Amino acid sequence: MTTITSNIERPGTGFTVDPAELAAIAFLARYSGRTFDAYRHDLRNLFRWAADHDLAVLEATRAHLELYRTSMEERGLAASTIDRRLSTACGYYRFAHIDGRISSNPAEYVRRPTVHPSERRGMDRGERGRFLFAAERFDHAALAVLLGLNGLRVSEACDTNIEDMAFERGHRVLRIVGKGNKPALIPLVPRTA
């Protein structure tokens, strides 16, 4: 019979875990990839701001988080950045509340900046044509077509290999890893192939 030994040792006496950091670990555990990186970055900013103001993160009130929002506005951050950081804070505090670490979510009613949706959602037909033409002149046609005609995200297009192309039911397809690390099969327009 094989005995399994563990290299993990129990922390020594005097070892403490900051409850706010433990709440952050629990919150971030449900995410991966770029979402994980973005939320971790946002939480670092919140923790740094709280430390600069001698505030225990889990003791923050809505008034504290309004001051946090104001500090970001004063630094000239874009409304979309502020909104995302406050959204991350709201999620963090929501799960801290669900996990019983705090009695209520102080970020739930924090005022968010108005983020105006872009009136333009992408290139028009002429712009896309010029983009593809320019890409062909500089030997970047394959990437440009994946982005411009197939609608892949930059990360999805850059992570593909020629081996990821296949035929499915008579159509040329590309296997990608999409948002949330989910595999997807994308039908390619003829020009891409």
C-alpha atoms as one frame of an Amber mdcrd trajectory, in Angstrom:
protein
   0.000   0.000   0.000   1.307   3.445  -0.955   1.360   6.173   1.643   0.738
   9.707   0.419   2.581  12.388   2.272   1.816  16.059   2.088   4.381  18.826
   1.833   1.885  21.333   3.178   2.634  22.411   6.685   0.305  24.077   9.127
   1.089  27.709   9.796   3.004  28.370  12.966   1.664  30.202  15.957   1.070
  33.871  15.414   0.052  33.289  11.786  -3.079  35.262  10.952  -5.118  35.586
   7.812  -6.533  39.000   7.061 -10.315  38.517   6.765 -10.508  41.047   3.896
  -7.861  39.157   1.937  -9.626  35.869   2.648 -12.849  37.430   1.318 -10.933
  38.561  -1.790  -9.607  35.033  -2.341 -13.138  33.633  -2.021 -14.495  36.245
  -4.446 -11.731  35.763  -7.036 -11.921  31.953  -6.877 -14.939  31.955  -9.193
 -13.084  33.727 -12.019 -10.206  32.939 -14.368  -8.190  34.425 -17.179  -8.577
  38.079 -18.041 -11.632  38.516 -15.825  -9.630  37.250 -12.845  -6.768  39.623
 -13.700  -9.083  42.628 -14.071 -10.953  41.942 -10.818  -7.718  41.321  -8.923
  -6.361  44.638 -10.224  -9.554  46.425  -9.187  -9.442  44.906  -5.698  -5.791
  45.899  -5.310  -6.797  49.487  -6.041  -9.588  49.335  -3.463  -7.287  47.773
  -0.847  -4.559  50.334  -1.567  -7.030  53.225  -1.253  -8.364  51.795   2.027
  -4.827  51.375   3.416  -3.953  54.957   2.428  -6.967  56.090   4.467  -6.378
  53.774   7.458  -9.606  51.940   6.691 -10.169  48.231   7.221 -11.668  47.070
   3.924 -14.429  45.024   5.538 -15.388  47.977   7.748 -16.087  50.301   4.820
 -19.451  52.027   4.673 -21.310  53.419   1.686 -19.918  56.862   2.585 -16.358
  55.491   2.420 -17.027  54.001  -1.006 -18.521  57.295  -2.202 -15.189  58.881
  -1.195 -13.368  56.130  -3.096 -15.442  56.972  -6.200 -14.717  60.686  -5.744
 -10.983  60.004  -5.430 -11.027  58.141  -8.753 -12.923  61.002 -10.401 -10.390
  63.511  -9.047  -7.573  61.444 -10.546  -9.258  61.823 -13.933 -10.105  58.162
 -14.511 -12.597  57.407 -17.264 -16.214  56.892 -16.215 -16.099  53.345 -17.590
 -13.037  52.526 -15.443 -14.657  53.938 -12.321 -17.873  52.046 -13.057 -15.986
  48.762 -13.521 -14.001  49.238 -10.299 -17.168  50.005  -8.353 -18.862  47.000
  -9.922 -15.964  44.816  -8.760 -16.190  46.324  -5.258 -19.936  45.662  -5.209
 -19.371  42.022  -6.188 -16.634  41.652  -3.580 -18.816  43.052  -0.801 -21.874
  41.105  -2.003 -19.999  37.817  -1.629 -18.468  38.917   1.677 -22.037  39.491
   2.855 -23.256  36.145   1.485 -20.331  34.408   3.216 -21.245  36.102   6.521
 -18.108  38.224   6.754 -20.091  41.501   6.850 -23.672  42.322   7.800 -24.572
  44.189   4.597 -23.136  45.242   1.247 -21.874  48.842   1.586 -21.296  49.171
  -2.168 -24.832  48.232  -3.204 -26.137  51.803  -3.440 -22.941  53.695  -4.255
 -23.572  56.175  -7.055 -21.976  55.099 -10.298 -20.831  57.460 -13.031 -22.875
  57.634 -16.182 -21.180  55.627 -18.887 -22.439  56.619 -22.294 -22.543  53.757
 -24.737 -20.496  54.305 -27.815 -22.629  55.468 -30.701 -20.409  53.494 -33.056
 -20.196  49.777 -32.603 -17.485  49.130 -35.139 -16.193  49.991 -38.565 -18.534
  50.788 -41.393 -18.213  48.899 -44.666 -15.739  51.386 -46.184 -13.534  51.498
 -43.101 -13.459  47.721 -42.910 -12.511  47.516 -46.599  -9.618  49.960 -46.117
  -8.523  48.063 -42.997  -8.437  44.745 -44.852  -6.683  46.274 -47.873  -3.991
  47.835 -45.685  -3.515  44.557 -43.797  -2.952  42.676 -47.061  -0.243  45.157
 -48.077   1.649  44.460 -44.832   1.192  40.664 -44.784  -1.305  40.737 -41.912
  -4.345  39.682 -43.944  -5.103  36.502 -41.985  -5.236  38.331 -38.667  -7.230
  41.213 -40.134  -9.784  38.866 -41.679 -10.201  36.930 -38.415 -10.859  40.212
 -36.624 -12.726  42.153 -39.294 -14.831  39.485 -40.988 -15.106  36.703 -38.415
 -15.475  38.967 -35.379 -12.902  37.257 -33.173 -11.480  39.053 -30.167  -7.802
  39.948 -30.447  -6.852  37.365 -27.812  -8.862  34.668 -29.602  -7.246  35.440
 -32.956  -3.723  35.596 -31.524  -4.130  32.283 -29.696  -5.081  30.328 -32.826
  -2.833  28.060 -34.852  -3.222  26.663 -38.346  -3.805  23.264 -36.706  -7.001
  24.694 -35.196  -8.636  24.827 -38.642 -10.873  21.933 -39.689 -13.832  20.965
 -41.848 -17.261  20.453 -40.285 -20.222  19.516 -42.472 -18.514  20.884 -45.548
 -17.534  24.213 -43.978 -14.126  25.490 -42.948 -14.156  26.102 -39.184 -11.719
  27.297 -36.557 -11.483  25.918 -33.038 -10.877  28.696 -30.527 -10.920  29.199
 -26.803 -13.452  31.959 -26.262 -14.401  34.204 -23.409 -14.395  32.403 -20.078
 -11.988  29.771 -21.444 -14.874  28.113 -23.270 -14.009  26.186 -26.419 -15.930
  27.237 -29.510 -16.127  26.244 -33.155 -16.285  29.298 -35.431 -17.385  28.974
 -39.080 -14.942  30.893 -41.264 -15.907  33.131 -44.138 -14.388  31.859 -47.412
 -11.887  34.732 -47.583 -10.345  33.647 -44.262  -9.521  30.179 -45.519
